[in-house]
Amino acid sequence: MFLSKLDLQTMERVELGEEDHSSYCGIYCYHEIPSFLQGNLWILRGYRVNFSYSQCIRSILMWTNESINIWTHLIGGLWFLLMIIYDNIYTIPGIDGTIQDNLVVTTINICFAACMLLSAGFHTFCCHSALSYKRWLALDLAGISMSLVGMYISSLFYGFYCNWRCQYFYTGLVSAFLIICTYLHTKEQFLAPHWAKKRIILYSCLVLFGVIPATHWYFLMGGWSSSVVRLFMPKLMVMYALGCSGLVVYVSKLPERIFPGWFDYIGCSHQWWHLLVLCALLWFRDAALQLIVFQIENSCKDGHI
């Protein structure tokens, strides 16, 4: 199908970020959409274009190629918000936790909820305009950074529960990395399409950095002979396996790369990425709560330093 001159002019306005919603608003195929929405050429149909903000919100209930991306993280975000209340009223008091435990668990839930909801927001409003796309992309990336904050704060606090020097050192190092990353979110170039691979490499390095304190913790606790290592090292490996699996699927664009058009609405790589990220965060929260219980019951025993 060929675009009319009016459609091409409207697409130009969309790419420039102008908020003219009088025409060219609907569901389109890949070759019909503006360049800022062309991120995966193997997803052929189901694209929303030039929606107003109210239309973006209403489109949550429409069946498009973003529906699963929106709902997986919207539901996940609401669940973590609910857990803020539940953990502070039931979970932490039920294990005789302290105020510190409340604060750390609340931080986990807030950071994970922010990651989920900002991601859902990006996939909801990305079709409004080029300007909206960039703004929500920056927020989406900020949400990823927040999820890392929740992971690192809790794992370093409880992992090095009895060694404040290591705790402060790694927390300071990670904080510096995340501050730099947050600064990059404000840069126009960082949000440009040609920076997509660099963004993936950057966040992958931030995640993989966790292997260094984890390895340090492994030997500091006495290796596999330590009960805390035997209990939590496998949990950490499962979380990394979930995250790496999601990243491989996301980067490879499988399965839609092999069967273009077959997975436009359900089963594409980005949807699997969303599901695996949600599973990783749910798994991490459960492991963190178990680690809190262990530290409360053992408090610097069993090889703790």
HELIX and SHEET records of a PDB file:
HELIX    1   1 LYS A    5  GLU A   15  1                                  11    
HELIX    2   2 TYR A   30  GLU A   32  5                                   3    
HELIX    3   3 SER A   35  LEU A   37  5                                   3    
HELIX    4   4 TYR A   53  ARG A   58  1                                   6    
HELIX    5   5 SER A   59  LEU A   61  5                                   3    
HELIX    6   6 SER A   67  TYR A   86  1                                  20    
HELIX    7   7 ASP A   87  THR A   91  3                                   5    
HELIX    8   8 ILE A   92  GLY A   94  1                                   3    
HELIX    9   9 ILE A   99  PHE A  125  1                                  27    
HELIX   10  10 ALA A  130  GLY A  159  1                                  30    
HELIX   11  11 TRP A  164  HIS A  185  1                                  22    
HELIX   12  12 GLN A  189  LEU A  191  5                                   3    
HELIX   13  13 PRO A  193  TRP A  195  5                                   3    
HELIX   14  14 ALA A  196  LEU A  208  1                                  13    
HELIX   15  15 VAL A  211  LEU A  220  1                                  10    
HELIX   16  16 GLY A  223  SER A  225  5                                   3    
HELIX   17  17 SER A  227  SER A  252  1                                  26    
HELIX   18  18 SER A  269  ASN A  298  1                                  30    
SHEET    1   A 2 GLY A  26  TYR A  28  0                                        
SHEET    2   A 2 TYR A  47  VAL A  49 -1                                        
END                                                                             
